[in-house]
Amino acid sequence: MSTKPPTALAEAAAGRTLAAEDRVRHALRSLDRDGHPISFAAVAQQARVSRAFLYNHSDFRAEIEELRGRHAAAPTRLPAAERSSDGSVRNRLRAALDDNQRLRRELTELREELAIAHGRARELELERRVRSG
């Protein structure tokens, strides 16, 4: 059995397939990064390939299904550039907790002042009743 060297036509077809696979990878990364819904139609359109091409490549099919499931389970995602970093989220959480603690102290102080004011109002009412009565 002799092995024929690849023909120019076979080499060109292989090159087109590799280029299409690169476009699909790029489309998947781009759609995921930008927070767009992931579907076979969306990937095929952006990568300029057929949906059959995606279905026939088990690795792309699995990745699309996984991303589609992840996007469906999660609320709409912000593009990567707009997402907060972990450090930023921690800083905002710390600031919110500090504000909460400060507001609790302020609320306690205001309740104490209100109790004093109510007490003073009762004293004045009693004094008024004693004088008039």
Secondary structure, 3 states (H helix, E strand, C coil): CCCCCCCHHHHHHHHHHHHHHHHHHHHHHHHHHCCCCCCHHHHHHHHCCCHHHHHHCHHHHHHHHHHHHHHHHCCCCCCHHHCCCHHHHHHHHHHHHHHHHHHHHHHHHHHHHHHHHHHHHHHHHHHHHHHHC
